[in-house]
Amino acid sequence: MNKEGWLDLSASFLFFIGQTIIVVFLFAFGYCLFTLVFLFLGILNDNLTLVGSISSGLGVLAFYFFLKREIFPKIEFLVDLKVIGLHKNGILAEIELILKNVGLNRFEAYNCTSAISWIEPEDDVIIHLDQNFIEYKFPRQLDLPIDSSRIKMIPTTWGYFFVESGVTQILKKLIIIPKNASYILVKSKYHYKLPLRTDFHTSQKVIKIDKNFV
């Protein structure tokens, strides 16, 4: 195993230890709290006190991990597009995907992709109507050398990328847009790990191209 693999394994082990400490602390807190309540009320039946305290400890754990959804990822997902400069007849720009893990669990993202579209001065905005949901789209898209309309933000061989708890991860991808573009729309998306792989998260942003720049 290489150095990166050992570091990844060590981080996972430390995260597991930290989660175990939290679970033990919460259970002990619930157990002690409700044991004191039973004693204060004068309920001296040992069996009743034991069963009630254990149930209370489990209740605290259930509230923390299920009602507060601490067992699920909590990600703040933003997307940005920064114009770098001109190159021949195109505009060099960089997609930025900003993922901030505000939860307690290590987060893994799969199928992380972005779709780029733009509009030129002579174009009309496309209005897409799906039942009572209206979405505005730009007519022009990148002509990618692959059979897909979306750009992969990480290599296929990686499979996924992860963000540790409390960490903000930024993914960047260089693209070239025709300099006739007036506005650029970037839509990004990723899927969660199994068993939530069907769940996904999206973000989008529109930027205006400064004509003084081009």
BELTA-V793908 format. One record per helix or strand of 3 or more residues. SS is the DSSP state (hx for helix, st for strand). FROM is the first residue (numbers start at 1). TO is the last residue. Records with the same first field share a line. If there is no record, write none. Layout:
SS: FROM-TO  FROM-TO
//
This chain:
hx: 3-40  46-67  156-158
st: 75-87  90-101  107-120  126-130  133-137  160-163  168-178  181-192  200-208
//
